[in-house]
Amino acid sequence: MPVKNRFAELLPEITEWRHDLHQNPEILFETHRTAQIVADKLKAFGCDEIATGLGRTGVVGVIKGKSTASGKVIGLRADMDALPIHETTGVDYASKIPGAMHACGHDGHTAMLLGAAKYLAETRNFDGTVVVIFQPAEEGGAGGKEMCDDGMMDRFGIQEVYGMHNWPGIPTGQFAIRPGGFFASTDQFEITVRGQGGHAAQPDKGVDPIVTTSAVISALQSIASRNVDPVEQVVVSVCSIESSSKAYNVIPNSVTLRGTIRSMSKETRALAETRLKAIATATCEAFGAKAEIRWIDGYPTMVNSEAQTEFAAEVATEVAGACDHAGIFMGGEDFAYMLEERPGAYILVGNGPSSSLHAADYNFNDEAIPAGCSWWAGLAERRMPAA
C-alpha cells in the first residue's frame, strides 16, 4: 500500500485548505473559525455524526465502514491551534493575524486528517468505525485533556487512538516512531527566595537572596547528576530569574526563579519534584533565607503502546517503504492524555530540511500531505479490514 493515488488527486485541494488555515491562525482554545471549517467539511464529506464543543472548541467526526460487524472503533487525532509568534516566512499565504502563526504545522495536521476523512467517507472500505478528532490548545492549553474530560473516549467508544506530527530533518514523507516513552513530561516550577535586603556595601547586615539563589540553581543540577538513575532521562532548566530590585547598589529582599523539569517516567517525575522542593528549602535555610515553591503540573510523559506502535510502523512502511526508529524528544505533547486513556501510538512524518518547529520562518511542507493522508487511511483499512 504505497501512497494512495486518490491523495495525489486531492493534493491541490488539501493544500488549498492548509494555506487557508495558515493564513488564519488561532491560538489555544480560540479555534472557532478553524473548528467551523472542520465541521462544515466533515458534514460535506458525509460523516455519519459530527460533534462540536468537546474540549471547548474541539470537533469530532464519525465515519462508519461498509460494515461495523467487527465492533472496532479507532480514533485519529489532529491538533488545530497555532502559536503566538510573528511570522517571517514571506510566503504569499502568510498569516494575516499579527503575532500569530502556524509555527508547528498544526495547519498541515488538520488538513491531512481532513483529507483522510474525505477519502474514508467516500470509500468506507473497512469493517468498523473511524472517529476523527480535531483538537484545540495543544500548545500549552491541554486541549487533549479537556476533550478526554468531556467523555470523548467513552461517548464514541474509541478503543485505540493514533496521532501524527510533522518533523523537520526527516526526509519528506518518511516516518519514524518508537515504542514506550517518546515525548517528555513538562512540569514547571517557581521558587521565590526571600531574604533581607539592604545596602550593597553592607551585605553582612542582611540575607542576600541573590547569593542564595545562585546556590539553589547550582544545587538543582544535582537532581540529574546525583539523584536520578544515569540511564533515565531528566532535564532541569532554570529559565528566568527576577529580582525585586533593579538597582546597582541594592541587595533585594527577594528573587524569583522559574523553570521546567522534563522526564520520561512517572517515577522520575515524582522524584524530581520531591528533590526540587527539598533542595530549594534546605539550601535557602542554610543561607538564612526562606523558599516559597510553586510546582505546576504539565503534560505527562507521552507513552506509545507496544502493539499499536508496531502496527503503526507497519502501515508507515507500506506507505513509505520504511519506518525509522525515532529518538526520545524532551519536548511535550498533550496527546499523552489520550494515550493514558486508550492504547495507541504517535508517529512522526518527515517535513524535509525545513526550519525547526516553533521558528518564525518555519513552514509545513505540502509535499508531505499524500504520505500523511495515506497513513491515516491505511490505519483504518488495515486495522479494520473489510469483510
C-alpha positions, 0 to 999 in steps of 0.5 A: 500500500504505497501512497494512495493515488486518490491523495495525489488527486486531492493534493491541490485541494488539501493544500488549498485548505492548509494555506487557508488555515495558515493564513488564519491562525488561532491560538489555544482554545480560540479555534472557532473559525478553524473548528467551523471549517472542520465541521462544515467539511466533515458534514460535506464529506458525509460523516455519519455524526459530527460533534462540536464543543468537546474540549471547548472548541474541539470537533469530532467526526464519525465515519462508519465502514461498509460494515461495523460487524467487527465492533472496532472503533479507532480514533485519529487525532489532529491538533488545530491551534497555532502559536503566538509568534510573528511570522517571517516566512514571506510566503504569499499565504502568510498569516494575516493575524499579527503575532500569530502563526502556524509555527508547528504545522498544526495547519498541515495536521488538520488538513491531512486528517481532513483529507483522510476523512474525505477519502474514508467517507467516500470509500468506507472500505473497512469493517468498523468505525473511524472517529476523527478528532480535531483538537484545540490548545495543544500548545500549552492549553491541554486541549487533549485533556479537556476533550478526554474530560468531556467523555470523548473516549467513552461517548464514541467508544474509541478503543485505540487512538493514533496521532501524527506530527510533522518533523523537520530533518526527516526526509519528506514523507518518511516516518519514524516512531518508537515504542514506550516513552517518546515525548517528555513530561513538562512540569514547571516550577517557581521558587521565590527566595526571600531574604533581607535586603539592604545596602550593597556595601553592607551585605553582612547586615542582611540575607542576600537572596541573590547569593542564595539563589545562585546556590539553589540553581547550582544545587538543582543540577544535582537532581540529574547528576546525583539523584536520578538513575544515569540511564533515565532521562531528566532535564532541569532548566532554570529559565528566568530569574527576577529580582525585586530590585533593579538597582546597582547598589541594592541587595533585594529582599527577594528573587524569583526563579522559574523553570521546567523539569522534563522526564520520561517516567512517572517515577522520575517525575515524582522524584524530581519534584520531591528533590526540587522542593527539598533542595530549594528549602534546605539550601535557602535555610542554610543561607538564612533565607526562606523558599516559597515553591510553586510546582505546576503540573504539565503534560505527562510523559507521552507513552506509545503502546507496544502493539499499536506502535508496531502496527503503526510502523507497519502501515508507515512502511507500506506507505513509505517503504520504511519506518525509522526508529525515532529518538526520545524528544524532551519536548511535550505533547498533550496527546499523552492524555489520550494515550493514558486513556486508550492504547495507541501510538504517535508517529512522526512524518518527515517535513524535509530540511525545513526550519525547526518547529516553533521558528518564525520562518518555519513552514509545513511542507505540502509535499508531505500531505499524500504520505500523511493522508495515506497513513491515516487511511491505511490505519483504518483499512488495515486495522479494520479490514473489510469483510 
